[in-house]
Structures are given as structure tokens and as C-alpha cells.
Amino acid sequence: MSFATLPAQVDALVIGAGAAGLFYGAQFGARGGSVVVLDHAKKPAEKVRISGGGRCNFTNMETAPERFISENPHFAKSALARYTPWDFCDLMSRHGLTWHEKTLGQLFCDQRSGAIIKMLTDELEAAGGQLRLETEIKRVEKTARGFTVATSAGPVDAARLVIASGGLSIPKMGATGFAYDIARRFGLDIIEPRAALVPFVFEGRDKEDFASISGVACPVRAAADGPSFQEAMLFTHRGLSGPAILQVSSYWSPGAEISLDLFAGGDGAAQLFALKADHPMKSLAGALETVMPKRLVEMLSGRGLIPALNRLADVSHDTLASVAAAIGAWTVVPAGTEGWRTAEVTAGGVDTAGLSSKSLQAHAVPGLYFIGECVDVTGWLGGYNFQWAWASAHAAAHAD
Ligand SMILES: Cc1cc2nc3c(=O)[nH]c(=O)nc-3n(C[C@H](O)[C@H](O)[C@H](O)COP(=O)(O)OP(=O)(O)OC[C@H]3O[C@@H](n4cnc5c(N)ncnc54)[C@H](O)[C@@H]3O)c2cc1C
């Protein structure tokens, strides 16, 4: 769908042919506006392609504003209310695509994620929109009627300029800070972008201990400076990963500790009392190995979190209760995160204070819109970020 020449004039020029940009193009085109979606990459929506292990976790049935992080927690409400997960499911149905819930409301495509990209590009084409790949943006100027954008394929005049170029995560996939540069150019503020939904790295003793059991996974309830998440945690060569840890990383700031409840929200004391009743002749570590991975128990014993208590029959309930309290409130301080290389998303971004929550248009620059991940709205792990891409694109495309 790339065209040899760009039209000299369009109603809307979209920068970024990812989830948000393609969906905007389809929606705006369907309303009768002429639209071109530009991207510097060779292929559109590469993050859709690799998402969800190739099956794209395209939305979440539990979508609610509280599951998005932003300096302004109310900002996402309007767009999310006007385009729901069911609206996107309807669109999928119309294209013959099917889905299943994996866990926690996460909807995955039954087909390969390429089918969603085809659906988006088909919708764009059906709406009369154009997709132009491998095109660089050289300059953006404000004009009386909108914007003139100089591109490697020639200049385009557009009444609306829609920035859908995403965040900084995974530079190898073509991520750039283009949206932030444009925002600053036009006087909008930026909430410092930070890597989110990203594994933690550790140093010193923690790194050695965690690397020694790399590959071990266990259920956990984890928290940083925000809600707690009860999901799996994975020990890695560099530190900690797994869904619970990725969720927590979005709320973490450098130097802060994270708390890990290795009873995953269960009643730890009751579990230790039950172990004592079931295995009175075992050591505490030996009994715990019946309910936790052996290598994890060994590592925690080495750190003194699991004390050497040889015969559970001889251990008082008071002692077991205090051991349970320690195992249920283990705290560690990450040295950092794996950063942009592996972060699934960018938290922070274009400050919503400068944008209309109804239309995603910049208050001070009529015709300039920011949608998708470049905006300071970051979803939890589990399909929320695509839902924001669809909903913010829909809101902008339906703005008058
Ligand atoms: C490995 C991985 C797995 C993920 N899995 C999921 C998942 O299952 N569910 C979920 O909800 N979210 C998932 N996400 C997050 C989700 O992919 C993003 O939140 C979403 O793609 C953001 O959409 P977007 O359109 O705003 O930006 P993007 O999808 O990043 O698209 C931006 C586009 O802009 C282009 N671009 C950038 N700079 C320029 C420039 N200067 N000039 C021209 N073009 C430019 C890029 O090439 C890209 O095509 C995942 C992310 C990763 C990295």
C-alpha cells in the first residue's frame, strides 16, 4: 500500500504506523477525511507482530482507568469510555478473527498477530487511507492552515498532524523520541520517560544469589510504590523478571525497594503451621521444599530468610509466625532495570496537561494530536497498552 508519490495535501498526516497510527488512519478515513500514515520502518506495527508471544494480547476485559499510570489519573477516562474492549472485539469479529482469554481478563488472538496487522491495514485501505513506509520526517512547520511536513518522499501539507510514533522502548525496533521532540518544539511538557514493564537487575550478593537459581519461577505478591500484583516471578541471570515483577517495575523509582510476599498473598503463618502438622520430623527448609522450588528454598536459607530449624515438632507457633512474617515481606533493592532494550513500554511521555482528554489535541496548537504510547498514559501488563492505543486513536479520529 505504499504509493510512489505522496499527496501534496491531506486532511490528516499521521507519523507512526503502529497500533495507534494505523487505527487512527482507518477511523479518520472512514469519516471521509483524506489521511496518510507515514513510518520510517520497513513494515508497519512491528510491536503488534511480536506482542503476546506472536498472538497479540490485544485488549483486557478488565480495562478501567485505575489500570493506567499517568500524572493525571483521570485523563484516560474519556477515551477509554468511548472505545471499549468490546468495540475492538466487534471489529475483530467482522474480520473473521477469534480470540480467547488467557488469564486475568487478557484477550489473545487465536490467529497469529499478523492477522491483526492485516486487519488494521485492510481497514485503512478500505477507508481510502494511504500507508507510506520507509519515509523519514525531515522538518515540521506550523502554517496558517495546519502543518507542512518535509519528508524523504517530498513535502505534505496537512490540516491535522497526528503524532503516533510511540515511546523509547526497544530502539532496535525503530523506537525514537520523535514525539517528545515535536511536543517540546510546540511548547508541551514531557513527563520524564522511563522504561516500564521491564525486568530488574541487581548487583553484588543479590545478583549472585538470583543468578544461582536462574530459571526458577514461583508465585509471589509483589509491590513497589503502588498496587501489589499477585502473579509469577522469575529469577534470571541478571535479577528478577516475570509478570509480577514487570508490573511492579512501572511503579518503581531508582533506589526504592520492592517487597515480595513469597506466600503470594496467602496466610503464611497458617501454611507453616500446616507444614509442621504434616511434616513434624522435617526441618523447616525440608518442609518448605514440599511447597516451594527446592533451589529457591536453598537460596533463601543461604540468606538466612529461612532459618535453620531442624525438627518442626520442636518449633513454637510464635517462631513459625515470625518466620512467616519475614518470608511474606522480603524486601530487595534493585540496582536498576534492563532499560529500553527490553522494556515493553515507556512510562511518562507527553504531559497530558497540554492535551484535551476528549480529542488528544494539544490545547495550544490546534490541529496537533498525540496518541498511543507517546502520551503519558501507561497501561498495566496484559493488553491494556493496546487498548489505550485503540481508544486514544479513536478519540482523536472522532474529534471535530
Ligand atoms: C515485546 C513487546 C510485547 C508487547 N506485548 C504487548 C501485548 O501483548 N499487549 C499490549 O497491550 N501491549 C504490548 N506491548 C506494548 C505495545 O506494543 C505498545 O504499547 C503499542 O505498540 C504502542 O502503540 P503505538 O502505536 O503508540 O506505538 P508503536 O507501536 O511503538 O508504533 C510507533 C511507530 O512509529 C514509528 N516511528 C517511531 N519514530 C518515528 C520517526 N521518527 N519517524 C517515522 N516513524 C517513526 C515506529 O517505527 C513505529 O512503527 C508490547 C511491547 C513490546 C515491546
The ligand as a Gaussian input file, in Angstrom:
#p B3LYP/6-31G(d) Opt

LIG

0 1
 C        7.922000      -7.195000      23.214000
 C        6.667000      -6.404000      23.428000
 C        5.476000      -7.072000      23.657000
 C        4.309000      -6.336000      23.902000
 N        3.150000      -7.031000      24.110000
 C        2.003000      -6.336000      24.342000
 C        0.771000      -7.017000      24.491000
 O        0.690000      -8.245000      24.325000
 N       -0.334000      -6.264000      24.802000
 C       -0.291000      -4.899000      24.937000
 O       -1.320000      -4.262000      25.203000
 N        0.860000      -4.229000      24.734000
 C        2.000000      -4.915000      24.434000
 N        3.161000      -4.221000      24.216000
 C        3.125000      -2.747000      24.226000
 C        2.540000      -2.259000      22.880000
 O        3.246000      -2.896000      21.836000
 C        2.671000      -0.741000      22.740000
 O        2.132000      -0.098000      23.874000
 C        1.943000      -0.275000      21.487000
 O        2.538000      -0.886000      20.360000
 C        2.012000       1.235000      21.345000
 O        1.422000       1.589000      20.132000
 P        1.814000       2.936000      19.384000
 O        1.141000       2.870000      18.068000
 O        1.567000       4.086000      20.280000
 O        3.392000       2.870000      19.200000
 P        4.255000       1.798000      18.385000
 O        3.535000       0.523000      18.237000
 O        5.590000       1.793000      19.047000
 O        4.375000       2.437000      16.923000
 C        5.130000       3.584000      16.686000
 C        5.540000       3.594000      15.227000
 O        6.185000       4.850000      14.964000
 C        7.315000       4.626000      14.167000
 N        8.261000       5.715000      14.401000
 C        8.964000       5.987000      15.528000
 N        9.722000       7.068000      15.344000
 C        9.489000       7.503000      14.066000
 C       10.006000       8.577000      13.287000
 N       10.909000       9.438000      13.799000
 N        9.573000       8.707000      12.014000
 C        8.665000       7.832000      11.485000
 N        8.155000       6.802000      12.175000
 C        8.561000       6.634000      13.465000
 C        7.829000       3.257000      14.605000
 O        8.596000       2.664000      13.562000
 C        6.530000       2.504000      14.885000
 O        6.066000       1.796000      13.752000
 C        4.337000      -4.918000      23.932000
 C        5.530000      -4.261000      23.671000
 C        6.681000      -4.984000      23.411000
 C        7.941000      -4.228000      23.118000

